[in-house]
Amino acid sequence: MGPPDRQPEFPILYTFDVPGYRLVARAPAVWECNWLQVKENSMDPAHLAFLHTLPGSQGFTEDLGALGEWDWMETPAGMVYIDTRRQSDRVWVRVADFIPPNIHQFPPNADPMAKRTIINRPMATTWAVPLDDTHTMQIGYYRAPEGQEMRRGAGFGQDASRPYEERQRVPGDYDAQVSIHGGLARHRLEHLASTDRGVTMLRNMIRRGIRATQNGEDIRHGIERNGGIIATFAHDRVVAGISPAPTPEEDSRLLREVARNVVTEMVRTAHQKPG
């Protein structure tokens, strides 16, 4: 992902060593599509409600079917999406990382909001490694609570292992992304909307890195820490005691404010290793 003589050290993320969890390598899988559209998915929280809550999907709570309040922020490690929902006076905040150029982390999906009472660290860390313009290898880790078994497979919807007819009825990320003709999205044919703001931010972040490399400049971003441990921000938490605002519009603004404050506080305390 750049000049060989400028290759950075392998990034050591805080989330590689989380108390109470162990890392389990996911089985590598080759996707017949461009690496960038794989990463764009990581900053698109809208797809959770429309793709992953279809009847038959595995590993996703029904709560994700309710459209959240979506927001995006740049962080010292890259950027995050923030996916926020309300349940009475509890606000559920889900945060996923994009770490340039090709890493993402996402929070757990399976437990319903009613069971979420503490901060949950990311469920997975994933690299999209480009093999050529239309083939990408997905590699990475899942996190399993100590004492809990977790299979090494790629996870639901993350490869072509299910029968074709089943994948047509209940598609996953793999099916949605490789279905693009030729495996390469044509950006000039797109009609991006406000829900695509995270995709736009991600593309601009990648463009800045490409232009810097073309100009012979150093690429400065969050994973260059000379071998030190890198703070990241993907997690899941419930904030209690937040009463609804008088109107839906005001409550939407309140939810986004609560969620941004969550991320801002994480960034402020990034030097402290998360538990």
C-alpha positions in Angstrom: 0.0 0.0 0.0 2.8 2.4 -0.9 6.6 2.5 -1.7 8.3 -0.7 -0.3 11.1 1.4 1.3 8.5 3.4 3.3 6.7 0.4 4.7 5.7 1.2 8.3 6.0 -1.3 11.1 3.1 -3.7 11.7 0.5 -1.7 13.8 0.0 -2.9 17.4 -3.5 -1.8 18.3 -4.8 -1.5 21.9 -7.5 -4.0 21.0 -5.1 -6.8 20.4 -4.9 -7.2 24.2 -8.2 -6.7 25.9 -8.7 -8.2 29.4 -11.2 -11.0 29.4 -10.9 -11.7 25.6 -8.7 -13.7 23.3 -7.9 -13.3 19.6 -9.1 -15.9 17.1 -7.8 -15.7 13.6 -10.5 -15.6 10.9 -10.1 -17.9 7.9 -8.8 -15.8 5.0 -11.2 -15.3 2.1 -10.8 -13.9 -1.4 -13.5 -11.5 -2.6 -13.9 -10.9 -6.3 -14.1 -7.1 -6.0 -12.0 -4.1 -5.5 -10.5 -3.5 -2.0 -11.9 0.0 -1.7 -15.6 -1.0 -1.9 -14.9 -3.5 0.8 -13.6 -0.8 3.1 -16.3 1.7 2.2 -18.8 -0.8 3.7 -17.0 -0.3 7.0 -18.2 3.3 7.1 -21.8 2.7 6.0 -23.9 2.0 9.1 -27.1 2.2 7.0 -26.4 -1.2 5.5 -26.9 -2.8 8.9 -30.6 -2.0 8.9 -31.2 -2.9 5.3 -28.9 -5.9 4.7 -28.2 -7.6 8.0 -31.7 -7.8 9.5 -33.3 -9.8 6.7 -35.0 -12.9 8.0 -32.4 -15.6 8.2 -29.4 -13.4 8.9 -27.2 -14.8 11.7 -25.4 -12.9 14.4 -27.3 -9.6 14.2 -29.8 -8.3 16.7 -33.3 -7.3 15.5 -32.7 -3.9 17.3 -30.4 -3.0 14.3 -33.5 -3.0 12.1 -34.6 0.4 13.6 -32.9 3.2 11.7 -30.3 4.9 13.9 -28.9 8.4 14.1 -25.8 8.3 12.0 -22.7 10.5 12.2 -19.0 10.4 11.4 -15.9 11.9 12.9 -12.2 11.9 12.1 -10.0 10.5 14.9 -6.3 10.3 15.6 -6.4 6.7 14.2 -8.5 7.6 11.1 -12.3 8.0 11.3 -15.3 6.4 12.9 -19.0 6.0 12.2 -21.4 6.5 15.1 -24.7 4.5 15.0 -27.0 5.6 17.8 -30.5 4.4 19.0 -32.8 5.1 21.9 -34.6 2.8 24.3 -36.6 4.7 26.9 -33.9 6.8 28.8 -31.1 4.6 27.5 -29.0 5.6 24.5 -27.2 2.8 22.6 -24.0 4.1 20.9 -22.1 1.9 18.4 -18.8 3.1 17.0 -16.8 1.4 14.2 -13.2 2.4 13.2 -11.7 2.9 9.8 -7.9 2.9 10.2 -6.2 4.0 6.9 -5.4 2.6 4.5 -7.2 -0.8 4.9 -8.2 -1.8 8.4 -11.5 -1.6 10.1 -13.0 -2.6 13.5 -16.6 -3.1 14.4 -18.5 -3.6 17.7 -20.6 -6.7 18.6 -23.9 -7.2 16.8 -25.7 -10.1 18.5 -26.9 -8.9 21.9 -30.1 -6.9 22.0 -30.0 -3.4 23.5 -31.8 -4.5 26.6 -28.8 -6.7 27.5 -26.2 -4.1 26.9 -25.1 -2.3 30.1 -21.3 -2.0 29.8 -18.7 -0.9 27.3 -18.1 -3.7 24.8 -14.8 -3.7 22.9 -14.7 -4.4 19.1 -15.9 -7.8 17.9 -13.3 -7.9 15.1 -10.4 -6.3 13.4 -10.2 -6.8 9.6 -7.7 -6.0 6.8 -8.8 -5.8 3.2 -5.6 -6.7 1.3 -5.7 -5.8 -2.5 -4.5 -8.7 -4.7 -5.3 -6.8 -7.9 -8.0 -4.3 -9.1 -10.8 -6.9 -8.7 -9.7 -9.3 -6.0 -9.2 -8.7 -2.3 -8.2 -10.9 0.5 -10.0 -10.4 3.8 -7.9 -11.4 6.9 -8.1 -10.5 10.6 -9.1 -11.5 14.1 -12.3 -12.0 16.0 -12.5 -11.5 19.8 -13.9 -14.3 21.9 -14.7 -13.9 25.6 -12.3 -16.2 27.6 -13.9 -19.6 28.1 -16.2 -19.2 25.1 -15.5 -21.2 22.0 -15.5 -19.4 18.6 -15.1 -21.0 15.3 -12.3 -19.9 13.0 -14.5 -19.4 10.0 -15.1 -16.2 8.2 -18.5 -15.5 9.8 -22.0 -15.2 8.3 -22.1 -13.5 4.9 -18.4 -13.1 4.7 -17.6 -15.6 1.9 -19.2 -17.8 -0.8 -19.5 -20.9 1.3 -23.3 -20.9 1.5 -25.4 -22.2 -1.5 -25.9 -19.6 -4.2 -29.7 -19.7 -3.8 -29.5 -19.1 -0.1 -27.1 -16.2 -0.6 -29.6 -14.7 -3.1 -32.4 -14.9 -0.6 -30.3 -13.7 2.4 -27.2 -11.9 1.2 -24.4 -10.8 3.3 -21.5 -8.3 2.8 -19.7 -10.6 0.4 -22.8 -11.0 -1.8 -23.6 -7.3 -1.9 -20.1 -6.2 -2.7 -19.0 -8.9 -5.3 -22.4 -8.5 -7.1 -21.2 -5.2 -8.7 -20.5 -6.0 -12.4 -16.8 -6.7 -13.0 -16.0 -6.3 -9.3 -15.2 -2.6 -9.7 -17.7 0.1 -8.7 -18.1 3.0 -11.2 -18.2 6.1 -9.0 -19.3 8.3 -11.9 -22.6 6.4 -12.0 -23.4 6.9 -8.3 -25.9 9.2 -6.8 -24.7 9.6 -3.2 -27.0 10.8 -0.5 -26.6 12.2 3.0 -26.4 8.6 4.4 -23.2 8.1 2.2 -21.3 10.9 4.1 -19.0 8.3 5.7 -18.2 6.8 2.3 -17.3 10.3 1.0 -15.1 11.0 4.1 -13.3 7.7 3.7 -12.6 8.4 0.0 -11.3 11.8 0.7 -9.0 10.4 3.4 -7.6 7.8 0.9 -7.2 10.6 -1.8 -5.2 12.7 0.6 -2.8 9.8 1.2 -2.5 9.1 -2.6 -1.8 12.7 -3.4 0.8 12.9 -0.6 2.6 9.9 -2.0 2.5 11.3 -5.5 4.1 14.5 -4.3 6.8 12.6 -2.4 5.4 13.6 1.0 5.3 11.5 4.1 1.9 10.0 4.9 1.0 10.9 8.4 -1.8 9.0 10.0 -2.7 7.3 13.2 -1.0 3.9 12.6 2.5 5.3 12.4 3.7 5.2 15.9 7.2 3.7 15.6 6.1 0.3 17.0 4.2 1.8 19.9 0.7 0.7 21.0 -2.0 2.6 19.0 -5.3 3.7 20.6 -8.4 3.0 18.5 -12.1 3.8 19.2 -14.5 1.1 18.0 -16.8 0.0 20.8 -20.3 -0.4 22.0 -21.9 1.2 25.0 -25.2 2.2 26.6 -25.5 5.6 28.2 -28.3 5.6 30.8 -30.4 8.5 32.2 -30.9 10.4 28.9 -34.5 11.5 28.9 -36.1 12.0 25.4 -36.3 15.6 24.1 -39.7 17.2 23.6 -39.8 16.7 19.8 -38.4 14.0 17.4 -36.2 16.6 15.7 -34.8 17.8 19.1 -34.3 14.2 20.2 -32.3 13.4 17.0 -30.0 16.3 17.8 -29.7 15.1 21.4 -28.8 11.6 20.4 -26.1 12.8 18.0 -24.7 15.1 20.7 -24.5 12.3 23.3 -22.8 10.1 20.7 -20.3 12.7 19.7 -19.5 13.3 23.3 -18.8 9.6 23.8 -16.3 9.6 20.9 -14.7 12.9 22.0 -14.2 11.5 25.5 -12.6 8.4 24.1 -10.2 10.4 22.0 -9.4 12.7 25.0 -8.5 9.6 27.1 -6.8 7.7 24.3 -3.5 7.4 26.2 -5.3 5.2 28.8 -5.5 1.5 27.7 -9.1 0.4 27.6 -10.4 -2.4 29.7 
